[in-house]
Amino acid sequence: MASRGASSFFGSLFLARLADQVLLILVPLVVYQQTRNVGWSGLAFMLETLPRYLMFPLFGILCDRVSPVKLLRISQRSRAIISLVSIACFMVWGGLGWLIGLSAVCGVLTGLGFVAREVVLPQAFPEQPYQQVASSAQLADQLGMVLGPLLAAGLLKWWSWQGGFMVASAIFLLADFGAGHWLRYSQMSGWQPNEREPWGQALLRAFVLVWRLPGLPRLVGQAAAINLLLGGVLATSAALVTGFYLRSEASYATLQAWAAAVTVMTLLLIARVSVPQRLLGILSYFSIMAGGLLVALSPTYLGYWLGYLLITGFDKSYSIYMRSERQQVIPAGDFGKVTGAMILFNNLSQPLAGASVGLVHSMAQTRSLLLGMALFMGAVGVLSFWGRRQGRVNPASQRC
């Protein structure tokens, strides 16, 4: 029974991510096909991604007040309905506003579903080690991210974009069906609504707890440093592969495929092998840093290739370590709000990385910037992991 329920749960996560990725690919492409203007396509992409980051803390508060399972299902059903409504509005009235509006609303609902899932995970399978549960969830996400663009490309080749939207809507409904099937076998218990605080007070409390709960400032600093390097690498990868190493666009596409494959293999290994939590964190963190050094310094494409795979392969495994650590520290009644605030803080460094890349004007400067990011990440890691060890020597120093 438990395995059937687990398959339905993780299958639901996979299908929701798959449909998300289909829309994430289709909307900017359709906008560009309609306008032949890259700016409008970029606007659609920004409106899909930006709202979810800004709304994470509020969604976290909501998940403390309303059942996160209910919110997860509302997110899936709403995205299915909005996809169909957007097509109907476009066909009746025309104009791109419907598609861009779809991007913004689906981005918000995707953020709601993500935070709700994070709150559900620690309680979904209490009989299983949390590290393995988080790894399976991350694997479902990754598979959806890999297969989503392929499905979108196939839909555009063999069908109209309207058909692609209908397929995405159907996949969201299947994801909701999977979540409902899991609930029939679920052993989830212990969630209690927390409605004691007004919204403003709850938001302030979330930010305060992020900096006061033992270990959370360290995790935020590490995740922000990783995202700084990751953002810089992702923003410069196409230019370095095709410009500095003089490789073809096909080589760049192959690199992305290898990165996805290595990530999936890493997550499969973690899901099946028990790794000590601290070892997983240190190994993942400093493997990413080593990858950053290779990306910044390697004179050959092979070195860059290895560095890129280290970064992408261990990024998700560090995410599992971080989830395992925070779920042990955050009080159950505050888990949603604190998790939402942490997600916001963890990801603020990615736009900073993009802005930093925008200031450089040569390949040499780009590589120097990446080197600086990798060294900064290494310094943060040494100080934070060493600080945690010192805290263990003196447990009183970790008390709030």
C-alpha positions as CSV (number, residue, x, y, z in Angstrom):
1,M,0.0,0.0,0.0
2,A,2.7,2.4,1.0
3,S,4.6,1.9,-2.3
4,R,1.5,2.5,-4.3
5,G,0.9,5.7,-2.4
6,A,4.5,6.7,-2.9
7,S,4.4,6.1,-6.6
8,S,1.3,8.2,-6.9
9,F,2.8,11.0,-4.9
10,F,6.1,11.3,-6.7
11,G,4.3,10.7,-10.0
12,S,2.1,13.7,-9.2
13,L,5.2,15.8,-8.6
14,F,6.7,14.7,-11.8
15,L,3.6,15.4,-13.9
16,A,3.1,18.8,-12.4
17,R,6.8,19.8,-13.1
18,L,6.4,18.3,-16.7
19,A,3.4,20.5,-17.4
20,D,5.1,23.5,-15.9
21,Q,8.1,23.1,-18.2
22,V,5.9,22.6,-21.2
23,L,4.2,26.0,-20.5
24,L,7.6,27.6,-19.6
25,I,8.8,26.7,-23.1
26,L,5.7,27.2,-25.1
27,V,4.7,30.7,-23.8
28,P,7.9,32.6,-24.7
29,L,8.1,30.7,-28.1
30,V,4.4,31.5,-29.0
31,V,4.9,35.2,-28.0
32,Y,8.0,35.4,-30.1
33,Q,6.2,33.7,-33.1
34,Q,3.4,36.2,-32.8
35,T,5.5,39.3,-32.4
36,R,9.0,38.5,-33.8
37,N,10.2,40.6,-30.8
38,V,12.7,39.0,-28.4
39,G,11.8,41.7,-25.8
40,W,8.2,40.5,-25.6
41,S,9.4,36.9,-25.3
42,G,11.7,37.9,-22.4
43,L,8.9,39.8,-20.7
44,A,6.7,36.6,-20.8
45,F,9.6,34.6,-19.3
46,M,10.2,37.2,-16.6
47,L,6.5,37.4,-15.6
48,E,6.5,33.6,-15.3
49,T,9.5,33.4,-13.0
50,L,9.6,36.6,-11.0
51,P,6.3,36.4,-9.1
52,R,7.0,33.0,-7.7
53,Y,10.1,34.3,-5.9
54,L,8.4,37.3,-4.5
55,M,5.4,35.4,-3.2
56,F,7.3,32.6,-1.5
57,P,7.2,34.1,2.0
58,L,3.4,34.8,1.8
59,F,2.8,31.3,0.4
60,G,4.8,29.9,3.4
61,I,2.5,31.7,5.8
62,L,-0.6,30.4,3.9
63,C,0.7,26.8,4.2
64,D,0.8,27.2,8.0
65,R,-2.9,28.2,8.0
66,V,-4.4,26.0,5.3
67,S,-3.7,22.3,4.7
68,P,-0.6,22.2,2.3
69,V,-2.1,19.1,0.6
70,K,-5.2,21.1,-0.2
71,L,-3.1,24.0,-1.5
72,L,-1.0,21.6,-3.6
73,R,-4.1,20.3,-5.3
74,I,-5.6,23.8,-5.7
75,S,-2.4,24.8,-7.5
76,Q,-2.6,21.9,-9.9
77,R,-6.3,22.2,-10.7
78,S,-6.1,26.0,-11.1
79,R,-3.2,25.8,-13.6
80,A,-5.2,23.2,-15.6
81,I,-8.2,25.5,-15.8
82,I,-6.2,28.7,-16.5
83,S,-4.4,27.0,-19.5
84,L,-7.8,26.2,-21.1
85,V,-9.3,29.6,-20.3
86,S,-6.3,31.4,-21.8
87,I,-6.7,29.5,-25.1
88,A,-10.4,30.3,-25.2
89,C,-9.8,34.0,-24.6
90,F,-7.0,34.1,-27.2
91,M,-9.2,32.5,-29.8
92,V,-12.2,34.7,-29.0
93,W,-10.6,38.1,-28.5
94,G,-7.0,37.6,-29.8
95,G,-4.0,39.6,-28.5
96,L,-1.0,38.4,-26.5
97,G,-2.2,39.7,-23.1
98,W,-3.9,36.4,-22.4
99,L,-0.7,34.5,-22.9
100,I,1.5,36.9,-20.9
101,G,-1.2,36.9,-18.2
102,L,-1.0,33.1,-18.2
103,S,2.7,33.3,-17.5
104,A,2.2,35.6,-14.5
105,V,-0.7,33.6,-12.9
106,C,0.9,30.2,-13.6
107,G,4.2,31.5,-12.1
108,V,2.4,32.4,-8.9
109,L,0.5,29.1,-8.7
110,T,3.7,27.2,-9.4
111,G,5.3,29.0,-6.4
112,L,2.3,28.0,-4.3
113,G,2.6,24.4,-5.3
114,F,6.3,24.4,-4.6
115,V,6.1,25.7,-1.1
116,A,3.1,23.4,-0.3
117,R,5.2,20.5,-1.5
118,E,8.1,21.5,0.8
119,V,5.7,21.6,3.8
120,V,4.2,18.2,2.9
121,L,7.4,16.3,2.3
122,P,8.6,16.0,6.0
123,Q,5.2,14.5,6.9
124,A,4.3,12.6,3.8
125,F,6.2,9.3,4.5
126,P,7.1,9.3,8.2
127,E,8.4,5.7,8.0
128,Q,11.1,6.7,5.4
129,P,14.3,8.6,6.1
130,Y,13.7,12.2,5.0
131,Q,16.9,12.4,2.9
132,Q,15.6,9.6,0.7
133,V,12.1,11.2,0.5
134,A,13.6,14.6,-0.5
135,S,15.9,12.8,-3.0
136,S,12.9,11.1,-4.7
137,A,11.0,14.4,-4.9
138,Q,14.1,16.1,-6.4
139,L,14.4,13.3,-8.9
140,A,10.8,13.7,-9.9
141,D,11.4,17.4,-10.4
142,Q,14.5,16.8,-12.5
143,L,12.9,14.3,-14.8
144,G,10.1,16.7,-15.4
145,M,12.6,19.5,-16.2
146,V,14.4,17.2,-18.6
147,L,11.4,15.8,-20.4
148,G,9.3,19.0,-20.4
149,P,11.2,20.8,-23.2
150,L,11.3,17.6,-25.3
151,L,7.6,17.2,-25.0
152,A,7.0,20.9,-25.8
153,A,9.3,20.6,-28.9
154,G,7.3,17.5,-30.1
155,L,4.0,19.2,-29.5
156,L,5.1,22.2,-31.6
157,K,6.4,20.0,-34.4
158,W,3.3,17.8,-34.7
159,W,0.5,20.0,-33.3
160,S,-0.5,23.6,-32.8
161,W,0.5,25.6,-29.7
162,Q,-3.1,25.5,-28.6
163,G,-2.9,21.7,-28.6
164,G,0.2,22.0,-26.5
165,F,-1.7,24.1,-23.9
166,M,-4.5,21.5,-23.8
167,V,-1.9,18.7,-23.3
168,A,-0.4,20.7,-20.4
169,S,-3.9,21.2,-18.9
170,A,-4.5,17.4,-19.1
171,I,-1.2,16.7,-17.4
172,F,-2.0,19.0,-14.5
173,L,-5.3,17.2,-14.1
174,L,-3.4,13.8,-14.1
175,A,-1.1,15.3,-11.4
176,D,-4.1,16.2,-9.3
177,F,-5.5,12.7,-9.8
178,G,-2.1,11.2,-8.6
179,A,-2.2,13.4,-5.5
180,G,-5.7,12.3,-4.7
181,H,-4.8,8.7,-5.1
182,W,-1.8,9.1,-2.7
183,L,-4.1,10.6,-0.1
184,R,-6.0,7.3,0.0
185,Y,-2.9,5.5,1.3
186,S,-1.2,8.4,3.1
187,Q,0.0,8.1,6.6
188,M,0.5,11.9,6.9
189,S,-0.4,13.2,10.2
190,G,0.5,15.9,12.7
191,W,-0.3,19.0,10.6
192,Q,-2.2,21.6,12.6
193,P,-3.2,25.1,11.4
194,N,-1.4,28.0,12.9
195,E,-3.7,31.1,12.7
196,R,-2.5,32.9,15.8
197,E,-0.6,35.8,14.1
198,P,-1.7,38.5,11.7
199,W,-0.1,38.3,8.3
200,G,2.3,41.1,8.8
201,Q,3.4,39.8,12.2
202,A,3.8,36.3,10.7
203,L,5.9,37.6,7.9
204,L,8.2,39.5,10.3
205,R,8.4,36.4,12.5
206,A,9.5,34.3,9.5
207,F,12.3,36.6,8.7
208,V,13.4,36.8,12.4
209,L,13.3,33.0,12.7
210,V,15.5,32.5,9.6
211,W,18.3,34.4,11.4
212,R,17.7,33.1,14.9
213,L,17.1,29.4,14.6
214,P,20.3,27.5,15.0
215,G,21.9,26.5,11.6
216,L,19.5,28.4,9.3
217,P,21.8,31.5,8.8
218,R,24.5,29.1,7.8
219,L,22.3,27.3,5.3
220,V,21.1,30.5,3.8
221,G,24.7,31.8,3.4
222,Q,25.7,28.5,1.8
223,A,22.7,28.3,-0.6
224,A,23.1,32.0,-1.6
225,A,26.8,31.4,-2.4
226,I,25.9,28.3,-4.5
227,N,23.2,30.2,-6.3
228,L,25.6,33.1,-7.0
229,L,28.1,30.7,-8.7
230,L,25.3,28.7,-10.4
231,G,23.7,31.9,-11.7
232,G,27.0,33.1,-13.1
233,V,27.8,29.8,-14.7
234,L,24.3,29.4,-16.3
235,A,24.4,33.0,-17.6
236,T,27.8,32.6,-19.2
237,S,27.8,28.9,-20.4
238,A,26.5,29.5,-23.9
239,A,29.0,32.3,-24.5
240,L,32.0,30.4,-23.1
241,V,31.2,27.1,-24.9
242,T,30.6,28.7,-28.3
243,G,32.8,31.8,-27.9
244,F,35.9,30.9,-25.8
245,Y,36.1,27.2,-26.5
246,L,34.8,27.6,-30.1
247,R,32.4,24.7,-29.9
248,S,29.2,24.3,-31.9
249,E,25.7,25.0,-30.7
250,A,25.2,21.2,-30.9
251,S,28.0,20.8,-28.3
252,Y,26.3,23.2,-26.0
253,A,23.1,21.2,-26.3
254,T,25.0,18.0,-25.6
255,L,26.5,19.6,-22.5
256,Q,23.0,20.4,-21.2
257,A,21.9,16.8,-21.8
258,W,25.0,15.5,-19.9
259,A,24.2,17.8,-17.1
260,A,20.7,16.5,-16.8
261,A,21.8,12.9,-17.0
262,V,24.5,13.3,-14.3
263,T,22.0,15.1,-12.0
264,V,19.5,12.2,-12.4
265,M,22.2,9.6,-11.7
266,T,23.3,11.5,-8.5
267,L,19.7,11.7,-7.2
268,L,19.1,8.0,-7.9
269,L,22.2,7.1,-6.0
270,I,21.2,9.3,-3.0
271,A,17.7,7.9,-3.0
272,R,19.0,4.3,-2.7
273,V,22.2,4.7,-0.6
274,S,22.2,6.1,2.9
275,V,24.8,8.9,3.1
276,P,25.6,10.6,6.4
277,Q,24.0,14.0,6.3
278,R,27.0,16.2,7.1
279,L,29.1,14.2,4.6
280,L,26.5,14.8,1.9
281,G,26.5,18.5,2.6
282,I,30.3,18.9,2.6
283,L,30.8,16.7,-0.4
284,S,28.1,18.5,-2.4
285,Y,29.2,22.0,-1.4
286,F,32.9,21.7,-2.2
287,S,32.3,19.6,-5.3
288,I,30.3,22.6,-6.7
289,M,33.1,24.9,-5.7
290,A,35.7,22.7,-7.4
291,G,33.4,22.7,-10.5
292,G,33.4,26.5,-10.4
293,L,37.2,26.6,-10.3
294,L,37.4,24.3,-13.3
295,V,34.9,26.3,-15.2
296,A,36.8,29.5,-14.5
297,L,40.4,28.3,-15.0
298,S,40.4,25.4,-17.4
299,P,42.2,26.1,-20.7
300,T,40.5,23.1,-22.3
301,Y,36.9,22.3,-23.1
302,L,37.2,19.0,-21.3
303,G,38.1,20.8,-18.0
304,Y,35.1,23.1,-18.5
305,W,32.9,20.2,-19.3
306,L,33.9,18.4,-16.1
307,G,33.4,21.5,-14.0
308,Y,30.0,22.2,-15.4
309,L,28.9,18.6,-14.6
310,L,30.2,18.9,-11.1
311,I,28.2,22.1,-10.5
312,T,24.9,20.8,-12.0
313,G,25.3,17.3,-10.6
314,F,25.9,18.3,-7.0
315,D,23.6,21.3,-6.9
316,K,20.5,19.1,-6.3
317,S,22.3,16.9,-3.8
318,Y,23.2,19.9,-1.7
319,S,19.5,20.9,-1.9
320,I,18.6,17.6,-0.3
321,Y,21.1,18.2,2.5
322,M,19.7,21.7,3.1
323,R,16.1,20.4,3.2
324,S,17.1,17.6,5.7
325,E,18.9,20.1,7.9
326,R,16.1,22.7,8.0
327,Q,13.3,20.2,8.7
328,Q,15.1,19.2,11.8
329,V,15.3,22.7,13.1
330,I,12.1,24.6,12.1
331,P,9.2,24.2,14.5
332,A,6.2,22.4,12.9
333,G,3.9,25.4,13.4
334,D,6.3,27.7,11.6
335,F,7.6,25.4,8.9
336,G,5.7,27.0,6.0
337,K,6.5,30.6,6.7
338,V,10.2,30.0,7.5
339,T,10.7,27.7,4.5
340,G,9.1,30.4,2.2
341,A,11.4,33.1,3.6
342,M,14.4,30.8,3.2
343,I,13.6,30.1,-0.4
344,L,13.4,33.9,-1.1
345,F,16.8,34.6,0.6
346,N,18.5,31.6,-1.0
347,N,17.6,32.7,-4.5
348,L,18.2,36.5,-4.3
349,S,21.8,35.9,-5.4
350,Q,20.9,34.6,-8.8
351,P,19.6,37.9,-10.1
352,L,22.8,39.5,-8.6
353,A,24.9,37.0,-10.6
354,G,23.0,37.9,-13.8
355,A,23.6,41.6,-13.2
356,S,27.3,41.0,-12.5
357,V,27.7,39.1,-15.8
358,G,26.0,42.0,-17.5
359,L,28.8,44.3,-16.4
360,V,31.7,42.4,-18.0
361,H,32.8,43.0,-21.6
362,S,35.3,40.2,-22.4
363,M,35.9,36.5,-22.0
364,A,38.9,37.2,-19.7
365,Q,36.7,39.3,-17.4
366,T,34.0,36.7,-17.5
367,R,36.4,33.9,-16.4
368,S,37.8,36.2,-13.7
369,L,34.3,36.9,-12.4
370,L,33.5,33.2,-12.2
371,L,36.8,32.6,-10.4
372,G,35.8,35.3,-7.9
373,M,32.4,33.7,-7.3
374,A,34.0,30.3,-6.8
375,L,36.5,31.6,-4.3
376,F,33.8,33.5,-2.5
377,M,31.8,30.4,-2.3
378,G,34.7,28.5,-0.9
379,A,35.3,31.1,1.8
380,V,31.7,31.0,2.8
381,G,31.8,27.2,3.0
382,V,34.9,27.0,5.1
383,L,33.6,29.6,7.6
384,S,30.1,28.1,7.8
385,F,31.0,24.4,8.1
386,W,33.8,25.3,10.6
387,G,31.4,27.4,12.5
388,R,29.0,24.6,12.8
389,R,31.7,22.3,14.1
390,Q,32.6,24.9,16.7
391,G,28.9,25.2,17.7
392,R,28.8,21.4,18.2
393,V,31.8,21.7,20.6
394,N,29.8,24.3,22.6
395,P,26.1,23.3,22.3
396,A,25.0,26.2,24.4
397,S,26.0,28.6,21.6
398,Q,23.4,27.1,19.3
399,R,20.4,27.8,21.6
400,C,18.0,30.6,20.7
